[in-house]
Amino acid sequence: MHAQEAAGKIRSMEVRGALRIAVAAARALEEEIISGASADDVRRAADVLRDARPTAVSLPNAVNYVLHIVESHASDDPAVGRALVLGELAAFISSLESSIDQAAEHGAGLVVDGDVILTICNSSTVVEALKTAKRRGRRFKVFACETRPRWQGHITARELSGAGVDVTLIVDSAAYHTMKTKGVTRAFVGADTVYADGSVVNKVGTSQVALAAKGAGVPVYVLTESVKFYPYSLHGATVEIEERDGAEVSDIRGVGVFNPAFDVTAAENVTSLVTEDGLCPPGEVRARMEEKFGWML
Ligand code: RI2
């Protein structure tokens, strides 16, 4: 898939989920390079992809890393440089793909028999972790928030049910009540962007789930690959919170709609992040970020 097509699918959310859009963008740039695009063409394609959605930094991080690879071979002999770029790009894409399995593996390791896990939206990392735990023979239940307005929780419920996981859908506003009355033992959520202070941008409603969890004494785990770390947040930058069309929520004439797609969960309401490298308490994000994103800073 070329860059324009990939960007269109990311924009329309036909391709969605923070990690998947990063992989799709990197693959699209790989495709451009294979078809002989010049360095300028690749830069233009990168701009189009980077702008497809604003909030998940996995997208610009992946795009910028591909450009970094391209730039670092700019002075090589063209044929040699191209082969080296494609080799490094393939390794990068495969590391992105394996980071989800590794993060999911660490997430699955947290699941014990008798767990009741609440989740929101459709995080491929969370779904993979729960499927892995199921394959290992863990006995647990899941409550999935529907995730208005685009119902990604239904995708989660379908995927988990298909894997034989005991999953129950709840409306988003039932999260606290469910924690209090159904013995929820932990919340697993995904991430679109992670800030240096350990706070997390994820699907709107996640911050409410985390606040409810705090009130109910339920630990909150954020399953995220480190490609979602936002290195510029080390200097205080924040990402734009995507606001989507009001028509996704309501068509009542004369009534305005505010439809933010994401929110920010404070670090103090996160028990731990779970990355491809294992548990990462919010207070350790800054150090991990500096270590991983030195090339960008
Ligand atoms: P994975 C999704 O955003 C959700 O907010 C989800 O928690 C997050 O990306 C991470 O997804 P959207 O694309 O990378 O549905 O874990 O708006 O798949």
Residues whose N, C-alpha, C, O or C-beta is under 5 A from the ligand:
A	BS01	RI2	R16 G17 A18 L19 R20 I120 C121 N122 S123 S124 T125 G190 A191 D192 N202 K203 L223
